[in-house]
Amino acid sequence: MADRDTLPLPLEVRDRLAELELELSEGDITQKGYEKKRSKLIGAFLPKAPGKGMDPSVPHERRTPVTPGSSSRYHRRRSSGSRDERYRSDVHTEAVQAALAKQKERGKMAVPMPSKRRSLVVQSSMDAYTPPGEEHIGHQDTSSGSEEEGSMQGEGTPTSSQGSINMENWISRAIHGSTTSSTTSSSSTQSGGSGAASRLADVMGQTHLGKSENHSTPPDVTGYTTDSIQVERPQGSTTASRATPKYGNAELMETGDGVPVGGRVSAKIQQLVNTLKRPKRPPLREFFVDDFEELLEVQQPDPNQPKAEGAQMLAMRGEQLGVVTNWPPSLEAALQRWGTISPKAPCLTTMDTNGKPLYILTYGKLWVRSMKVAYNILHKLGSKQEPMVRPGDRVALVFPNNDPAAFMVAFYGCLLAELVPVPIEVPLTRKDAGSQQIGFLLGSCGVTVALTSDACHKGLPKSTTGEIPQFKGWPKLLWFVTESKHLSKPPRDWLPHIKDANNDTAYIEYKTCKDGSVLGVTVMRIALLTHCQALTQSCGYTEAETIVNVLDFKKDVGLWHGILTSVMNMMHVISIPYSLMKVNPLSWIQKVCQYKAKVACVKSRDMHWALVAHKDQRDVNLSSLRMLVVADGSNPWSISSCDAFLNVFQSKGLKPEVICPCASSPEALTVAIRRPTDDSNQPPGRGVLSMQGLSHGVIRVDSEEKLSVLTLQDVGSAMPGALMCVVKPDGVPQLCKTDEIGELCVCSVATGTSYYGLSGMTKNTFEVFPMNSVGAPISEYPFTRTGLLGFVGPGGLCFIAGKMDGLMVVGGRRHNADDIVATALAVEPMKFVYRGRIAVFSITVLHDERIVVVAEQRPDSTEEDSFQWMSRVLQAIDGIHQVGVYCLALVPSNTLPKTPLGGIHLSETKQLFLEGSLHPCNVLMCPHTCVTNLPKPRQKQPEIGPASVMVGNLVSGKRIAQASGRDLGQMEDNDQARKFLFLSEVLQWRAQTTPDHLLYTLLNSRGTIASSLSCVQLHKRAEKIATMLAERGHLQDGDHVALVYPPGIDLITAFYGCLYAGCVPITVRPPHPQNIATTLPTVKMIVEVSRSACMMTTAVICKLLRSKEASAAVDVRTWPPVLDTDDLPKKKPPLLYKPSNPDTLAYLDFSVSTTGMLAGVKMSHTATSAFCRSIKLQCELYPSREVAICLDPYCGLGFVIWCLCSVYSGHQSILIPPSELEVNPALWLLAVSQYKVRDTFCSYSVMELCTKGLGLQTESLKSRGLDLSRVRTCVVVAEERPRIALTQSFSKLFKDLGLHPRAVSTSFGCRVNLAVCLQPHRLGKLADQGTSGPDPTTVYVDMRALRHDRVRLVERGSPHSLPLMESGKILPGVRIIIANPETKGPLGDSHLGEIWVCSGHNASGYFTVYGDEALQSDHFNSRLSFGDTQTIWARTGYLGFLRRTELTDASGERHDALYVVGALDEAMELRGMRYHPIDIETSVIRTHKSITECAVFTWTNLLVVVVELDGSEQEALDLVPLVTNVVLEEHYLIVGVVVVVDIGVIPINSRGEKQRMHLRDGFLADQLDPIYVAYNM
């Protein structure tokens, strides 16, 4: 650009500035020091800011691009091997700014920022940061545009309404010195003709405002006028001043349900809901959904999408490969020739880190040493009879990047010995990213020997014995040092056998695939020679030319030019090691001048570094260069480096035609290279292509939008002697049309021939026969796929648009990872992330690829900064590529896995992401915008009438789903207790007939007997309590009494005392002494709701109720009178109360449901006796039996088994309070073993405690004599779907201790009927004896059908299958039917519906204070709408189905199994489908080892997932993508909010059930203290 030298800053100031930048990027001065010095330097020159205006009406021509300007910053960071110095494009930065500006006009999305616990924020910024020293030199600063915050939106278009505002705002900032980091300058990047508006060059870089836009009369687009500009805008605002709500004190908000909720969380959720309500994408297409299959929305092709219209392309032939008379017959022959004719000619000069020549290898030395290596490998390894290596064997070459001489000697030594060298990277540690895969390659190649240099050998990790350890995944290797001094001289008469080039393998080049696997590409000797000849011809190499090589000499372009072709032509290679480039990026340019080199081989990174560091060096002269080979010229983003480099160095003698980009791939070697022409009039080829078109695989020059374009440069034409064509990237290799992008294929001798040892992959890559439109092959010779995507343009020039490896197909459109990276990098301000360290890859979720962007965040950026940058990146990518980013993650600096050359190791990064060990410090997921292929929401069908259902059931041969337990009336039993109507009478009878028979034994945590009760003791204590109630409590019969006791004997005596006194007992769990504040209010509530006239309890609890903590939690003055039963009166009551009517209340059963509802049900005397009898018959309980009980005795079946059954049936109950298991987890099982118990009852929480607490102790328990072989039945008492995983792992774990696998079963009860099913197994008995039930059966149902309320049985292990275990055998006297909860009609067998129950022990109704009679009558007195309309049923509130099994029960009937699916209250309606939280939770818990528990609930149609994290808080953010993925994949739902909390936050009730509604209230009231909350967009 011409105006470079007319800058208003004197040269020395500019030099000083550049030095400062270098110091800053090296870390030699702090940011603060840098800014201070800089503002001092340029203070004097600031007022000259705005340049002369430019007419905004200049038309934009984009046909002949103007080259972008240089960048004056040089940030040293670790370079990234293959994805290096990419993406530097001002045009693109501009386009991105414009795209963002457009988004902004549409209205800003209010993205709620994630909330993070304080400790996490601190950690992720500074602590995790390792200072950017030598280790991660970086390479790039990639956009030569201004990439700091001084930039503005939409600079490209002078009509942009922002121009003016930003200009002012920006100057004001410059003057106040608030720009926080060095910025860059660039001149005009408009691809416009004359001199379109130049980019605002930043003051700091060149401190020069180029021909800036005329901001005195801005086109008034938004109603801004020049005078109304706010100069004091806050510095971060590069978008329109956006009001981000601050949630310090969010005002009361109305949520979507119209429920006002305070708190920050609900404010954020509201914000999220509002954002998601905005129509972002076109609505999903409606189409008919087959009744059974949920179809995923299939992406319908857009009828308007561009299609290829050109003619079919023709294969392009390269020029004839000229046969030169003196070309050597093989490469070894060339070496021999030069080694003997001109032994003094220099072959290779190596440099030290100061840029001084370290060593010169002459052709004579190379020849002699290579022979020595060849001789020693062949003759000195192994014995004479059994040499270790023979000709044709593979040998690893392990040499560091700064020792090309040793590598060259070893490489040619292998060629002379007819061995196959496999050059690989030096393994730095035992578990280097990707090093394991290299090991697999060596193993598959059968490598046993590794050649290395002395220095490298010393540097390898050693074990204590001095051995080099075997690296992970590597074969056992013999390390062989190739230094001459270690080798013996070959005998005079020994000479290597030098043949003409043939089809033997010459060497193997390794290649890392997209998935991280490493393949070896074999190159034959003839291919090697032909390739050298083709390069010699196309590059015009002549003898003794000097060539400067900056590239890796072990592979690719560096190997082909710097090691192979150079020897063929006796050239002199100056090798610049990477370590020198890090210290002095100009070193290669200095060497070109010093040696007057004709050719240099570089990557665009090296050109960029040189630009950044050149500091107007006087003595640079590049006129000797006739060819500058740009090795990564096939990366579309290299063009701007080339342009910028030419722009700066043209004045230093660099001729434009010298720049020669080339395209290469490991498979096809050099694919194309631009020839160095003498004719400087012929400009190189350019293409400005529409990205929209490219994503559909078509070439469209430019687009109307002018925003999303990709500028490509040609990489020359096909190689001499080669044939090139372009084929469709997938499917049959069919030739593309001329305006279609495809994969380049090459037919030539000079390509690789196979992937070593992989014939299948070889066939698909190296033996391709392209077809023409009629399906005929275009050539009899096979082509090789290059892995490059592009097209052949006019004049046979090749253009490369991307690599197959970087291709991501999202929703049928193709996107290139490199293009996405470039867009992310063009988003301003860039100072929050490191430019060189961005990884873009796709993961497959729900049958489509989803884009993930991972970047390293700088240690000094704040949460807000990063978050703002992230949200702008999302918008930019959406604007430019019309594709949504699924997940954007920022990780702490220096934490992404690196390749040996310092690049980001993509596949390793993806692996870490998928397994949840990337540990990001910021994550933004946008599943709502990306996932457009969800199944259509379900519409409920209008209900069908009763008649058609009946007919339907008959037609399909389905019986109505109903089942019943055995009939009580027909059962003959010698049940003495039957003649009594009341339990109190049964007790009195037992006290008279068997006074000393033990009924209860209570164990303490040590397993010893704490107390016991015989029939008569219980009777006497109950009498005393009855007296006390009458005398001290002055209670009438029918009064309610709250019993607040710990689990034990007192509770039982108090219960019977109440019955004796005619009072109605209510058992209440006592408050927890360590947690009074939360547990006491529940006690108070039950006491009030149950209208208790007094409370009975122990002395300890009395004291607790009167304590200070208690009065802080509740109002103690409102308690009813409290009676202490530890102090009983001595006398017995005059007369025991005998109830007159068995239908009166016996007791009230209160419990809190999982949805947080407190419900009390009324149990009459009749129901209580019927219940006890039913259990006695089902479990065969007799006085001679002992039963171990480890349950909470406060409600449901647990209470009945603990307090009532022993008195009714006379068996002895061994009571084990579950709380004692926390002290001694083995207590329950030890008691079962010690008392030789056959029947035991427990809860899920007890089972879980045993499984988790005793998992590792089974051996020690066995040695203590624990034996469970006598256990016939172990019943889990529950009111939920059986937890099959838990029962199975329990059975498996204790199988070694004698537990029979079929002993464990479950029961099912609910509020309206405390026990519907109870399955005792009768092991060891024949089916016809007694009441044995069949084993509980397990079925697998399709989870997708279940969401539609249908049951579809599938095979075990089929996708989407859910195992369900039968809930136990239906109790005697119980009838069940399955009804439709909405229409109340009966359903057929295997249909999902509500379980209705009819039984003598149904509860008689809810006990409510509010008299909510309607609810009550519906729950307890429902009738079917058709069919049997007479029977009165109680509705359980649970969904389930009945299924007739093949098994028969004792009566010979076929057994009907009841399967409980889940509670109706708990089920969530989402997208018209019914989900059971447990299913989603099971999926989530499975996704990561650190998730110990999970609970889900919905809030305003958003699914909220709460996970408990067992691990370091750094893992919290890893869980967000994993949770989102698994719920999408398995349940077709998008998670709205992911909350990560500490262990124990999810509340669980005494039955071990999750209290999801409490959790929801806690979350909305912001009481969970979460580690992290992510709001998915």
Disulfide bonds with the S-S distance in Angstrom:
none
